[in-house]
């Protein structure tokens, strides 16, 4: 029997991933604030977080239903608005764009760089569960008081009044934006009505 001797081979160097270049907030705003494509860009401690824009034509009925109910509130009568994807500084190094957020007439007039007290996120199947939770905690640390996470595939609305206080609304259960907008209430099934 003839044996073979394996010759040692030179090790192939393992290619290290290049570190991401961090952007300043000024650079982020210059490059991404007015970008018009199918993505939403958010700023997280120097890193650009790119995700598919959750607002698509198949979800317009949700926005329509929310707006039809909102225009019946005192907040609307006082000049408040539900506005899509407004940049909001949640910390000195984090900028988010909730799908929809509530702005008082005064904040709109003054163009305050602030956080909305009430926001709505429409959660898509491509959203990362961990990141959704991190963003929720980030919003509340920044001063948000009510957050609705709408999950169209489940026809559920998770109404948070703190990072850990949640009411899950389905069917006839009423979703409320109190204490921010006490009279903005809508049944979950009415949010999803086509």
C-alpha positions in Angstrom: 0.0 0.0 0.0 1.4 3.3 -1.0 0.7 6.2 1.5 0.3 9.8 0.6 1.6 12.6 2.5 -0.5 15.7 2.7 1.6 18.8 2.0 0.8 21.7 4.4 -1.0 24.5 2.5 -0.6 28.1 3.1 -3.5 29.5 5.2 -5.8 31.7 3.3 -6.2 34.9 5.2 -9.8 35.5 6.4 -11.1 38.6 5.0 -12.4 41.0 7.7 -15.5 43.0 7.0 -14.8 46.7 6.5 -16.1 48.8 9.4 -19.0 50.9 8.4 -18.2 54.6 8.1 -20.3 56.5 10.7 -22.1 59.6 9.5 -22.8 62.8 11.4 -26.4 63.9 11.8 -25.6 66.8 9.4 -24.3 64.4 6.8 -27.3 62.1 7.3 -29.8 64.9 6.8 -28.0 66.2 3.7 -27.9 62.7 2.0 -31.1 61.1 3.2 -33.7 63.6 4.5 -35.2 64.4 1.1 -34.6 61.1 -0.6 -37.5 59.9 -2.6 -37.4 56.1 -3.1 -39.1 53.1 -1.7 -37.2 53.1 1.5 -37.3 54.8 4.9 -34.0 56.0 6.3 -33.4 56.5 10.0 -30.3 57.6 11.9 -29.0 55.5 14.8 -25.8 56.6 16.5 -24.0 57.3 13.2 -25.4 54.4 11.3 -28.0 54.7 8.6 -30.9 52.2 9.0 -32.6 51.5 5.7 -35.9 49.7 5.6 -38.6 49.2 3.0 -41.2 52.0 3.3 -44.1 50.5 5.2 -46.6 52.8 3.6 -47.7 51.2 0.5 -50.9 51.4 -1.6 -52.3 48.2 0.0 -52.3 50.1 3.4 -53.8 53.3 2.3 -57.2 52.2 3.6 -55.7 52.1 7.1 -54.4 55.7 6.8 -57.8 56.8 5.4 -59.7 55.2 8.3 -57.4 56.8 10.9 -57.7 60.2 9.3 -61.5 60.0 8.9 -61.8 59.3 12.6 -59.1 61.9 13.6 -60.9 64.8 11.9 -63.8 64.3 14.4 -61.5 65.1 17.4 -61.0 68.3 19.3 -57.3 68.0 18.5 -58.1 68.4 14.8 -60.5 71.3 15.5 -57.6 72.9 17.4 -55.4 72.6 14.3 -53.6 69.4 15.1 -52.6 67.0 12.3 -51.6 63.4 11.8 -48.6 63.6 9.5 -46.6 60.8 7.8 -42.8 60.3 8.3 -41.8 63.5 10.1 -38.2 63.4 11.3 -38.0 63.2 15.1 -34.9 63.3 17.3 -35.3 60.6 19.9 -31.8 61.4 21.4 -28.8 63.4 20.4 -27.7 60.6 18.1 -31.0 59.0 17.0 -33.5 60.3 14.4 -36.6 58.3 13.6 -39.5 58.7 11.2 -42.7 57.1 12.6 -45.1 56.2 9.9 -47.7 58.6 11.3 -47.4 61.1 14.2 -49.5 63.7 15.8 -48.5 67.3 15.8 -50.3 70.2 17.5 -50.9 73.4 15.7 -48.3 75.1 17.9 -45.6 72.6 17.1 -46.4 72.8 13.4 -46.3 76.7 13.5 -43.0 76.7 15.4 -41.4 73.8 13.5 -40.2 72.4 16.8 -37.4 69.9 16.6 -39.1 67.5 19.0 -40.7 64.2 19.6 -44.4 63.6 19.0 -46.4 62.5 22.0 -48.4 60.1 19.9 -47.3 58.0 16.9 -48.4 55.1 14.8 -46.2 52.5 13.2 -47.5 50.1 10.7 -45.6 46.9 11.2 -44.8 44.8 8.1 -43.7 41.2 7.8 -40.2 42.4 6.9 -39.8 44.4 10.2 -37.3 42.9 12.6 -39.0 42.1 15.9 -36.0 43.1 18.0 -35.6 46.4 16.3 -39.4 47.1 16.6 -39.0 46.7 20.4 -35.8 48.8 20.6 -37.5 51.6 18.7 -40.6 51.4 21.0 -38.3 51.8 24.1 -36.4 54.6 22.3 -39.7 56.5 21.6 -40.7 56.4 25.3 -37.3 57.4 26.6 -37.6 60.5 24.3 -41.0 61.5 25.8 -43.6 59.8 23.6 -46.8 59.0 25.6 -48.8 56.8 23.3 -47.6 54.5 20.5 -49.8 52.3 18.3 -48.2 49.4 16.5 -50.6 48.3 13.8 -50.1 44.8 12.4 -52.3 44.4 9.3 -51.6 40.7 8.8 -53.0 40.0 12.3 -55.6 42.8 12.2 -54.2 43.7 15.6 -53.3 47.0 17.2 -50.8 47.1 20.1 -51.5 50.3 22.1 -48.6 51.2 24.3 -48.8 53.9 27.0 -45.3 53.0 28.3 -42.6 50.6 27.0 -44.3 47.8 28.9 -47.9 48.8 29.3 -49.8 47.5 26.3 -53.4 46.9 25.3 -53.9 44.5 22.4 -56.9 45.6 20.3 -58.7 43.3 17.9 -62.2 43.2 16.5 -64.5 45.6 18.4 -61.9 46.5 21.0 -61.4 50.2 21.2 -57.9 51.7 20.5 -57.4 55.0 22.3 -54.8 57.7 22.0 -55.5 59.0 25.5 -54.1 60.8 27.4 -52.6 62.7 24.4 -55.8 62.8 22.3 -58.6 61.7 24.7 -61.3 61.6 22.1 -59.3 59.8 19.4 -60.8 56.3 19.8 -61.5 53.8 17.1 -62.4 50.1 17.1 -59.6 47.9 15.7 -62.0 46.4 13.1 -62.7 50.0 11.9 -59.0 50.6 11.3 -58.9 47.6 9.0 -62.3 48.2 7.2 -61.9 48.3 3.4 
